[in-house]
Amino acid sequence: MKMILIKKYKIAFVLSFTFSLIITDAKAQGVLTSGLSEEVMAWTKSTIEPWPPNRYKSLKEAMIDNNFYIPLVFRGGIFPKLDYQFNRDSLVLPNYKIPPAITYKNKHIENLFSYYNLKKKLDDMVYKEVLLGDPRNFKYSINRLPDKIIKPKSIDKSNEQVKLEVKTPTATPETVDPVIKFIPDRKYWSSTFSADIKFSQNNSSENWYKGKIDNMNIYTNTVTSYNYKRDKISLTNTLSTTFTINNAPNDTLRNYTIGNDELRFRSNFGLQAIKNWNYSLSTEFITSMGNKYIANTNTKNSAFLAPYTINIGIGMTFNAKPKFKKPNRSIDLALSLEPLSFKYMYSIDKEINLGAYFEKNEDGTFKRVLKTFGSTITMTNNTRFSKNVTWYSRLYYFTNYERVFGELENKFDIALSKYFSTTLHVFLRYDDGVTKKKDSDTYLQINEVFSFGFSYKW
């Protein structure tokens, strides 16, 4: 008995919610001639979806959306006996709320289908009301559907083989369009860029127990490459700059001095011979970028284009890029052997320290120009040990069989993050054509920089 009353209340709420809407809409249209009771028409108007309010603008829209006007189909069976009341007098209990589609309790879903269960029960009630109220509203019977409706055929699962007719379309080359191959555009030019800005600083008070310390270094380095590769022809272009600024506590004339500054451009044209070997023609240009002075003097050690060097060589180049199974590990090696080379060095400023670069004349002065033929060996190696550790090395060796000039540059880089790294830079230089200094009895020169700072690559 309790369940029957609950059903009555649910139906009562739905009908009370929409009864006023349907009557107003019917008066607006001037007719209410569906042959159904007003309660069923109210149900038609609401379709148990009271949100959003005033969903339908007319009775026609409500009828199109309601599955009872598709049209009604008699499902068969005996007319059921209604055990509830379905009339206007039962429209009470205005505070009843239709349950939501999903309800939560303690962050868990419960009564997931309560809304749809209620809708199904009310659908059945409306169907029974139509069934008992006026059976003429049923246009079809489930046993007497129109002939145009195709009924599904059942296939008996047996051991007999079922033969199905399969039609294979035939096509001739004239009727079939050829398959268009997608060939992406090849990129023959490639570029890379890297930049480092590192610094170190140390400062102490005047009464520091080990003496006053004032030291600051700024180190910058950039490497840009723009290369071309197509079939057997290759062209590599590399522009690199190195610039170091140091404070000069021992220099009475200036507070800062340039430690190392160099602009280097190298271009190599190659024609493949066999596998990794290419016939090559290389050109290299080297110069200083700023004025570097000898401590406590106004004499320049170097300046822009003072001196500058041009190297031209013809020979063979070997390139190797072996593959590794481990990720983030690679080697890029380039070795150039140029038995025929020409080296030209000149200084546009005759006031620099020429003895650091040129040979001495018989009268005690130094030359400003150097022209010599010889042989050159050049090697660059870029090794990546892991994602964060790389090693770059460069070897340059030139000899005219009377004078030997060589450079060996090594740079170890440890990346601490995407934009910060620590770098150890060791530069060795050998030149037996210059005058030895009084406090050093060797032609080998060493420059070492350990720095930390910003690093960027693409």
Helices and strands as residue ranges (DSSP letters): H 2-29, H 38-46, H 59-65, G 67-69, E 72-74, G 88-90, E 103-105, E 108-110, H 114-133, G 135-137, E 138-141, E 189-203, E 214-230, E 233-247, E 256-274, E 277-287, E 292-293, E 300-302, E 308-320, E 330-346, G 354-356, E 369-384, E 389-399, E 404-415, E 420-431, E 444-457
